[in-house]
Amino acid sequence: MGTDDVIDLATERDRRIHDFRERRLQEVRRAFERALPLPAGKSSSRKGKQKKGRKPSDS
């Protein structure tokens, strides 16, 4: 048995937890997409308003 056969249990646990959370996140995203579908075809090329600067006071 060489050192290549050693499994880091903490790393494997972290990987499983990450996979579990990622799967849950994907499920929630799919549920939101079904409940609130985004309108397709609209481009999001809107221009933001420019903020007007305040005039300096004369005091």
C-alpha positions in Angstrom: 0.0 0.0 0.0 1.6 3.2 -1.2 1.0 6.8 -0.2 -1.1 7.2 -3.4 -3.8 5.0 -2.0 -4.4 7.2 1.0 -7.7 9.0 0.9 -8.1 12.4 2.7 -11.4 11.9 4.4 -11.9 15.7 5.1 -11.4 16.5 1.4 -13.8 13.8 0.3 -16.4 15.0 2.8 -16.0 18.6 1.6 -16.4 17.4 -2.0 -19.6 15.5 -1.1 -21.0 18.5 0.8 -20.2 20.7 -2.2 -21.9 18.3 -4.6 -24.9 18.1 -2.4 -25.3 21.8 -2.1 -24.7 22.3 -5.9 -27.4 19.8 -6.7 -29.8 21.5 -4.3 -29.0 24.9 -5.8 -29.7 23.6 -9.3 -33.1 22.2 -8.1 -34.1 25.6 -6.6 -33.0 27.4 -9.8 -35.1 25.1 -11.9 -38.1 25.6 -9.6 -37.7 29.4 -9.9 -37.4 29.2 -13.7 -40.6 27.2 -13.9 -42.5 29.5 -11.5 -41.1 32.8 -12.9 -40.0 32.3 -16.5 -37.8 35.0 -17.9 -39.1 36.6 -21.1 -37.0 35.4 -24.0 -36.0 37.6 -26.9 -35.7 40.9 -25.1 -32.3 42.4 -25.2 -31.0 43.9 -22.0 -29.4 46.9 -23.7 -30.9 49.6 -21.6 -29.1 52.8 -20.8 -29.0 53.9 -17.2 -29.9 57.4 -16.2 -27.1 59.7 -15.5 -27.2 61.2 -12.0 -27.5 65.0 -11.9 -24.8 66.6 -9.8 -25.8 68.8 -7.0 -25.2 72.5 -7.4 -22.7 73.9 -4.9 -24.4 76.1 -2.3 -23.3 79.7 -2.0 -23.1 79.7 1.8 
